[in-house]
Amino acid sequence: MNRTSGSAGVLLAVGAFGLWGLTPIYWKSVRFLPADALLAYRVLFSLAVGALLVLVTRSVGTWRRALSSARTVSAMGLAAGLLSVNWLLFIWAVNHDRVLATALGYYINPLVSVALGALVLGERLRRGQLVAVAIAAIGVTCMAVGSGELPWISLVLASTFGLYGLVRKVTPTEPVVGFAVEMTLIAPLALLYLVGFAPAGASAPIFESPGVAALVALAGVVTAAPLLLFNGAAKRLRLATLGFFQYLAPSLTFALAVLVYGEPFTAVHGVTFACVWSALALYSIDSLRAMRDEANPRAA
């Protein structure tokens, strides 16, 4: 990875996770629709944005070739499935006042990415990274013991997005084309759901006024912008390095949950988040030290 590519990857990662951290604001604004219907609309409007991007970037041929490759379709289908589960749970959690749980999930996510990088891609973990993962695991255990149940929302969000990042990392597809392919593969299921399985009246609100329809349609832009930035970053950064930036999103989401939406922050939450924050601090220090040593090998 050259310096220019690395710098671009950093900027893309910051943009992606900064935007993601503020998305609860949008999903709160469209909570008049159930989460499953919102997911379906999100997919369809994201497909529209993806198709436009493919046309603008003159990538129609690449998009067609990707869809004609069984290997690419299989990988992108898996990525789309993981993304759909992640999206559905996130929307449901935000609109059921569980924003704090989503923040915890995305705090854990960088450490999941580190673990996946080691287990699947063979990326070597330094001692600081190993200790950070262990401290985060202690925090999750504290939450499970203190609340009497596993923080399932947090764990599912962290694992599905970590696996999605892994699939996109190892699949040789450009960000715009990859996003369009993912949406192409799951859009028929979204349309089928709205036509045949959605609750009665699920689509009625979007026809009440052009403003409401435009608000729902904005889901495509809200989805595509950070996801494309993320995919671009994933192609330019090591998985472990990409994980370094992922704390930006949950930090913003945490602030929204506690300061704006007034969700309760208990002693158990305090212990759990303290462990996770400590783990991320250790991981960040270790990563910065490693990057410094890599840039100045003689000083290592």
Secondary structure, DSSP 8 states (H G I E B T S, - for coil): --HHHHHHHHHHHHHHHHHHHTHHHHHHHTTTS-HHHHHHHHHHHHHHHHHHHHHHTT-HHHHHHHHH-HHHHHHHHHHHHHHHHHHHHHHHHHHTT-HHHHHHHHHHHHHHHHHHHHHTT-----HHHHHHHHHHHHHHHHHHHHHSS--HHHHHHHHHHHHHHHHHHHS---HHHHHHHHHHHHHHHHHHHHHHTS-TTSSGGGGS-HHHHHHHHTHHHHHHHHHHHHHHHHHHS-HHHHHHGGGHHHHHHHHIIIIIS-----HHHHHHHHHHHHHHHHHHHHHHHHHHHHH-GGG-
